[in-house]
Amino acid sequence: MPIKAVLFDIDGTLVDSNDMHVLAWEQAFAGIGAQFDRQVLHEQIGKGTDKLVPTLLPDLDDAAVEALGDAHGAIFKRLYLESVQPFAHASDLLRHVDAQGQRVVLASSASGEELDHYLKLLDAETLVSGTTSSDDVAETKPAPDIFAAALDTLEGVTAAEAVVIGDTPYDMDAAVQCGMAAVAVRSGGFSDDQLTEAGATAIYDDVAAVLRDYAGSPLAPTRGD
């Protein structure tokens, strides 16, 4: 089955931002008097506000959840966004996918504003066939909405012809729900067991390792069934 499109998560996959999101969430929760161990917060990174906050504070109403998400976004933008750097060879991987004649899609639980920033940071504006963010869907990962919406933008591409690459179990879970193969990278700080149990078909250290093994990876334009 030919692979016609690769759907990329961003945070923890293409850019080194997960620890910064932990710090931003820590400060947002502190604003309402809530405190969590940083490892507890890290285990939730990859989810959007609608999934992350209720997991940790299930009694909050929708307005309070949204307010916390707004606080996190403001803190992250003010203190951390400009410090985020791409992982080594992240842009090279995007260019390589495009050079294979495959379509590049960025599909993230980040906000639309953050996604636009990362497009510029990765020098990917001319490479990307489509983007989806938390602004585009009713539910974020691990719900399948973000990847499903991304697939809907790719005319002539079926789920079997697309592969997701991400760093969290929530990326893997969402991809599997959409019927897409999922490739994981360890750069987000999740364990191999977590990634495999969520549905990863292959695991690499980072996007540089994916690029080195591209021809033998599940992302390659052609693969065996």
Secondary structure, 3 states (H helix, E strand, C coil): CCCCEEEECCECCCECCHHHHHHHHHHHHHCCCCCCCHHHHHCCCCCCHHHHHHHHCCCCCHHHHHHHHHHHHHHHHHHCHHHCCECCCHHHHHHHHHHCCCEEEEECCCCHHHHHHHHHHCCCCCCEEEEECHHHCCCCCCCCHHHHHHHHCCCCCCHHHEEEEECCHHHHHHHHHCCCEEEEEHHHCCCHHHHHHCCCCEEECCHHHHHHCHHHCCCCCCCCC
